[in-house]
Amino acid sequence: MKKTPKSLRLHIGVFGRTNVGKSSFLNMISGQDVSITSSLPGTTTDVVEKTMELLPLGPVVFLDTAGIDDVSSLAEKRIEKTMKIFRRADIVCLMVEPGVWGNFEEDVLVKAAGAGIPVLGIVNKIDCARPDKDFTDKIAAKTKGCVLVSSVPADKRERESYISALKKHLIRLCPDDFLNPLPLVGDLIPPGQVAVLIVPIDLQAPKGRLILPQVQAIRDALDADAMILVVKEREYSHALSILEERPALAVCDSQVVMKMVADTPPDMKCTTFSILFSRYKGDLVECVNGVFRIDELKPGDSVLIAESCSHHPIEDDIGRVKIPRWLRQYLGHDVNIDIYSGKDFPDNLSEYSLIIHCGACMTNRREMLFRINLAKEHGVPITNYGICISFLQGVLKRVLSPFPAALDVYERKVSGKGVL
């Protein structure tokens, strides 16, 4: 579980005023000095992430934020980064000292409610002062529960009691899609049948390993009692010819989608890893609907290309080079393209005519849904890499064959009936 990617972990944001003991609390929970602590307010200048295994909940990542009442010279930047955690957090832990509650805490409640995130109240420093019942009752009424802790427990038994109480509430507040995650590919392959995964080994393939979407697809299929055959694009046609039974599904990297479609029998379902992730991490139907904005792009329109990971771009990078090139070739004219990567994502999207997002394998579902909803609020269509590439290369209908709802949207858009 220590190797579980952050994108698959429960994200727990820890909020509170400066010097309330957030970092000390995180150190106490983890049993490690993962955050710098000091009696000086504002020691935490950026979001500190700590991944751990919190049984029986499973893999989690705690997000230790800067103080919500920071008044230092760097306060604006610190608070800005802290507020962005509402895009990622599945649960908010709001930490207070005994008897201290005011506008700062109320503001966190308002923002969490607006994002649909449950809030757990944590009263820290009970070794210094015990909160009265009226105070804890007030917190319990305003939040989804109240936990009393000391970040400097007297002994191991006391520490375990705090962790046990915390876990009980976290399990209760945990989103259903974490406890019962959506399938990536397993529901598309009947038990005992075969899926072929087409994995190019090119400049973008990491040396000695597969990329995360490929590994996750293999694991999800195995969990569904399906069988997996992994091939390169050159061996795909030969692999089909030597199998006695036709595979239930083929999945390829978007960059070889045209070859896969050409080599796949018409009655066999096929798709791409990126399209699988559009369903798994976001909203496949919304992204299929959004891709048709491409046909309406005019010279000088602005397109946002967003990817959730921060990697060193290579010579023929998919997001920075290939998609812009294919888009301009398809349109026959130029458009302005902005590229954002990692956690960077503009708050104001109104200047864009279209957003093309990566598969989001490196971020969690909550953040991807936040970005989709933000695009909706600004009236900007959003699609994803795999859907965009398949559309530009004229094979989108074919690779939507495993997804009836998305295929229906495609048919309606093509026929001019729109989307219900």
C-alpha positions in Angstrom: 0.0 0.0 0.0 2.9 2.4 0.4 3.2 2.3 -3.3 -0.4 3.2 -3.9 -0.5 6.4 -6.1 -1.8 9.5 -4.5 -4.5 9.7 -7.1 -6.1 6.5 -5.6 -5.8 7.6 -1.9 -8.4 9.2 0.3 -7.5 13.0 0.4 -7.9 14.5 3.9 -7.4 18.2 4.2 -6.3 19.6 7.6 -7.4 23.2 8.1 -7.1 25.5 11.1 -5.6 28.7 12.4 -1.8 29.3 12.6 -0.2 27.5 15.5 -3.3 25.5 16.3 -1.2 22.3 16.0 -2.0 21.0 12.5 1.5 19.9 11.8 2.0 18.4 15.2 -1.2 16.5 14.8 0.0 15.1 11.5 3.3 14.0 13.1 1.3 12.3 15.9 -1.0 10.4 13.5 1.9 9.3 11.3 4.3 8.6 14.1 6.9 10.5 12.1 8.3 14.1 11.9 6.9 14.8 8.4 6.0 18.4 9.1 8.2 21.1 10.6 6.7 22.3 13.9 7.4 25.5 15.9 5.7 27.8 18.4 6.1 30.5 15.8 2.9 31.1 13.8 3.0 30.4 10.1 5.7 27.7 10.1 3.8 25.7 7.4 4.3 27.8 4.2 3.0 25.3 1.6 0.8 22.3 1.6 2.6 19.3 3.1 1.4 16.0 1.9 1.8 12.8 3.9 0.8 9.4 2.5 0.1 6.6 4.9 -1.8 3.4 5.5 -4.7 4.0 7.9 -6.2 0.6 8.5 -9.0 -0.4 8.0 -9.6 2.6 5.9 -6.7 2.0 3.6 -4.3 4.3 1.8 -4.8 8.0 2.6 -3.0 11.3 2.1 -3.2 14.0 4.6 -2.9 17.6 3.3 -1.4 19.9 6.0 -2.3 23.5 5.1 -1.1 26.9 6.1 -3.0 28.8 8.8 -6.3 30.2 7.6 -5.7 33.4 9.6 -2.2 34.0 8.3 -1.3 37.7 8.3 2.4 37.4 7.3 4.0 39.0 4.2 3.4 35.8 2.3 -0.2 35.3 3.6 -2.0 35.9 0.2 0.0 33.2 -1.6 -0.2 30.8 1.4 -4.0 31.2 1.7 -4.4 30.8 -2.0 -2.7 27.4 -2.0 -4.7 26.4 1.1 -8.0 27.3 -0.5 -7.2 25.1 -3.5 -7.2 22.1 -1.3 -11.0 22.3 -1.4 -10.7 21.1 -5.0 -8.9 17.9 -3.9 -10.1 17.0 -0.4 -12.6 14.2 0.1 -12.8 15.1 3.8 -11.9 18.3 5.7 -10.5 18.1 9.3 -11.1 21.5 10.9 -8.8 21.9 13.9 -9.4 24.3 16.7 -8.2 25.0 20.2 -10.5 24.7 23.2 -13.0 27.6 23.3 -11.7 29.2 20.0 -14.3 29.5 17.2 -14.9 32.5 15.0 -15.2 33.8 11.4 -12.1 31.9 10.2 -13.7 28.6 11.1 -17.1 29.6 9.7 -15.5 30.5 6.4 -14.0 26.9 6.2 -17.5 25.5 6.8 -19.0 27.6 4.0 -16.3 26.7 1.5 -16.5 23.0 2.4 -20.3 23.1 2.1 -20.0 24.8 -1.3 -17.7 22.0 -2.5 -19.8 19.3 -1.0 -17.1 18.1 1.4 -17.9 16.7 4.9 -16.1 18.5 7.8 -14.9 16.7 10.9 -14.2 19.0 13.9 -11.0 18.3 15.8 -10.3 20.0 19.1 -6.5 19.9 19.7 -4.3 20.8 22.7 -6.7 19.2 25.3 -3.5 18.6 27.3 -3.4 22.4 27.8 -7.1 23.0 28.4 -10.2 20.9 28.4 -13.1 22.2 26.3 -16.4 22.5 28.0 -19.5 20.5 26.8 -21.2 23.6 25.3 -18.2 24.1 23.0 -17.9 20.5 21.8 -21.7 20.3 21.3 -21.5 23.4 19.2 -18.8 21.9 17.0 -20.6 18.6 16.7 -23.7 20.5 15.6 -21.8 22.6 13.0 -19.8 19.7 11.6 -20.1 16.0 11.0 -18.6 15.1 14.4 -16.1 16.2 17.0 -12.9 14.5 18.1 -10.7 15.6 21.1 -7.0 15.1 20.7 -3.6 16.1 22.0 -0.8 16.2 19.5 1.6 15.4 22.4 0.0 12.2 23.9 1.4 11.0 27.2 2.1 7.5 25.9 1.4 5.0 23.1 -2.0 4.0 24.5 -3.2 7.5 24.6 -2.0 8.1 21.0 -3.8 5.0 19.8 -7.0 6.1 21.4 -6.8 9.4 19.4 -6.1 7.6 16.2 -8.9 5.1 16.8 -11.4 7.9 17.4 -10.2 9.7 14.2 -10.5 6.6 12.1 -14.0 5.8 13.3 -15.2 9.2 12.1 -13.2 9.1 8.8 -14.7 5.8 7.9 -18.2 7.2 8.5 -17.5 10.2 6.4 -15.6 8.4 3.6 -17.1 8.9 0.1 -18.8 5.8 -1.4 -16.6 6.0 -4.5 -13.6 5.4 -2.2 -15.0 2.5 -0.3 -16.7 1.1 -3.5 -14.6 2.5 -6.3 -15.9 2.8 -9.9 -14.6 0.1 -12.2 -11.9 1.1 -14.7 -12.3 -1.7 -17.1 -13.4 -4.8 -15.2 -17.1 -4.3 -15.9 -16.4 -4.4 -19.6 -14.9 -7.9 -19.7 -16.9 -10.9 -18.6 -15.1 -13.2 -16.1 -12.9 -15.7 -17.9 -12.7 -13.8 -21.1 -9.7 -12.0 -22.6 -8.9 -8.3 -23.1 -6.0 -7.2 -25.3 -4.1 -4.2 -24.1 -2.0 -2.5 -26.8 1.0 -0.7 -25.2 3.4 1.1 -27.5 7.1 1.1 -26.4 8.3 4.5 -27.8 10.0 7.6 -26.6 7.1 8.3 -24.1 7.3 4.8 -22.5 9.2 4.9 -19.2 12.2 2.6 -19.3 11.7 -0.7 -17.6 8.0 -0.2 -16.6 4.5 0.5 -17.8 2.7 3.8 -17.1 0.0 4.0 -14.4 -3.1 3.7 -16.6 -1.8 0.5 -18.1 -0.9 -1.0 -14.7 -4.3 0.0 -13.3 -6.2 -1.5 -16.2 -4.3 -4.8 -15.8 -5.1 -4.9 -12.0 -8.7 -4.0 -12.5 -9.2 -6.6 -15.1 -7.6 -9.3 -12.9 -9.8 -8.3 -10.0 -12.7 -8.9 -12.3 -11.4 -12.5 -13.0 -10.7 -11.5 -16.6 -7.5 -12.5 -18.6 -5.2 -9.9 -20.1 -2.9 -10.1 -23.1 -0.5 -7.2 -23.4 1.1 -6.5 -26.8 2.8 -3.8 -28.8 0.8 -2.3 -31.7 2.9 -4.2 -34.3 1.9 -7.6 -32.7 -1.8 -6.8 -32.2 -3.1 -8.2 -35.5 -1.0 -11.4 -35.1 -2.2 -11.8 -31.5 -5.8 -11.8 -32.7 -5.0 -14.4 -35.4 -3.6 -16.9 -32.9 -6.4 -16.6 -30.3 -9.1 -19.3 -30.6 -11.7 -17.0 -29.2 -12.2 -13.4 -30.0 -11.3 -11.1 -27.1 -14.1 -9.2 -25.4 -12.3 -5.9 -25.6 -9.2 -4.2 -27.0 -7.7 -1.1 -25.3 -4.9 1.0 -26.8 -2.8 4.1 -26.2 -4.6 7.0 -27.9 -1.5 7.6 -30.1 -2.0 4.3 -32.0 -5.8 4.4 -32.1 -6.1 4.4 -35.9 -4.0 1.3 -36.2 -6.0 -0.5 -33.5 -9.3 0.4 -35.1 -8.0 -0.8 -38.5 -6.9 -4.1 -37.0 -10.0 -4.7 -34.8 -12.9 -6.8 -36.2 -16.0 -4.6 -36.6 -18.0 -6.7 -34.1 -15.4 -6.5 -31.4 -15.5 -3.6 -28.8 -12.5 -1.4 -28.5 -11.5 1.9 -26.7 -8.4 3.7 -25.4 -6.9 4.0 -21.9 -7.6 7.8 -21.9 -11.3 7.2 -22.6 -11.5 4.6 -19.8 -10.1 7.2 -17.5 -12.6 9.8 -18.7 -15.3 7.6 -17.3 -13.3 6.5 -14.2 -12.1 9.9 -13.0 -14.6 12.3 -14.5 -17.7 12.4 -16.8 -17.4 10.5 -20.1 -20.7 11.8 -21.4 -19.8 15.4 -20.7 -16.4 15.0 -22.4 -17.9 13.4 -25.5 -20.4 16.2 -25.7 -17.6 18.8 -25.3 -15.4 17.5 -28.1 -17.8 18.7 -30.8 -16.9 22.3 -30.0 -13.8 21.6 -32.1 -15.8 22.0 -35.2 -16.8 25.5 -34.1 -13.3 26.8 -33.3 -12.4 29.9 -35.2 -9.0 31.5 -36.0 -7.7 33.1 -32.9 -9.9 31.2 -30.4 -8.1 30.0 -27.3 -7.9 26.4 -26.2 -6.7 25.2 -22.8 -4.7 22.0 -22.6 -4.5 20.7 -19.1 -2.6 17.8 -17.7 -2.7 16.6 -14.1 1.0 15.6 -13.9 4.1 17.7 -14.1 6.7 15.9 -16.3 9.6 17.0 -18.4 8.2 17.4 -21.9 9.9 15.2 -24.5 10.5 16.0 -28.2 7.0 14.7 -29.4 5.0 15.3 -26.3 1.3 14.3 -26.6 -0.2 17.4 -24.9 2.4 20.1 -26.0 3.2 18.9 -29.5 0.9 16.2 -31.0 -2.5 17.4 -30.0 -1.9 21.0 -31.0 -0.5 19.8 -34.3 -3.4 17.4 -35.0 -5.9 20.1 -33.9 -4.5 22.7 -36.3 -4.3 20.2 -39.1 -7.9 19.3 -38.6 -9.1 22.9 -38.5 -7.0 24.2 -41.3 -6.2 27.3 -39.3 -4.4 28.4 -36.1 -5.8 28.7 -32.6 -4.2 30.0 -29.4 -3.2 27.2 -27.1 -2.3 27.6 -23.3 -0.9 24.7 -21.4 -1.3 24.1 -17.7 0.2 21.2 -15.8 0.2 19.6 -12.4 -2.0 21.3 -9.8 -2.1 24.5 -11.8 -5.5 25.2 -13.3 -6.9 28.7 -14.1 -9.8 30.0 -11.9 -11.1 32.1 -14.8 -11.9 29.9 -17.8 -14.1 32.4 -19.7 -11.4 33.3 -22.2 -11.3 29.7 -23.5 -13.5 28.2 -26.2 -12.5 24.6 -25.3 -10.6 22.7 -22.6 -8.8 19.5 -23.5 -7.8 17.6 -20.4 -5.5 14.6 -19.9 -6.8 11.3 -18.6 -6.3 12.5 -15.0 -4.5 9.4 -13.8 -2.4 11.5 -11.5 -5.2 13.3 -9.7 -8.2 12.1 -7.7 -11.7 12.0 -9.0 -12.9 14.9 -6.8 -10.4 17.3 -8.4 -11.3 16.2 -11.9 -15.0 16.6 -11.2 -14.2 20.1 -9.7 -12.5 21.1 -13.0 -15.4 19.7 -15.1 -17.9 21.6 -12.9 -15.8 24.8 -13.1 -15.8 24.5 -16.9 -19.6 24.2 -16.8 -20.0 27.3 -14.6 -18.0 29.3 -17.2 -19.9 27.8 -20.1 -16.7 26.2 -21.6 -16.9 22.7 -23.1 -14.4 20.2 -21.8 -13.1 17.0 -23.3 -10.1 14.7 -22.8 -7.0 13.6 -24.7 -8.3 10.2 -25.8 -11.7 11.5 -26.9 -10.1 14.5 -28.7 -7.5 12.4 -30.6 -10.1 9.8 -31.6 -12.4 12.6 -32.9 -9.7 14.3 -34.8 -8.7 11.0 -36.4 -12.3 10.1 -37.3 -12.6 7.0 -35.1 -14.5 8.3 -32.1 -17.7 6.4 -32.7 -15.7 3.1 -33.0 -13.9 3.6 -29.6 -17.1 4.5 -27.8 -18.6 1.1 -28.6 -18.3 -0.2 -25.0 -20.2 2.8 -23.6 -23.9 3.0 -24.7 -24.7 6.3 -23.0 -21.6 8.1 -24.5 -22.4 6.5 -27.9 -25.9 7.9 -27.7 -24.5 11.4 -27.1 -22.2 10.9 -30.2 -25.1 9.8 -32.4 -27.3 12.7 -31.2 -24.6 15.3 -31.9 -23.8 13.9 -35.3 -27.5 13.8 -36.3 -27.9 17.4 -35.1 -30.4 16.5 -32.3 -28.1 17.7 -29.6 -28.0 16.2 -26.1 -30.9 15.8 -23.7 
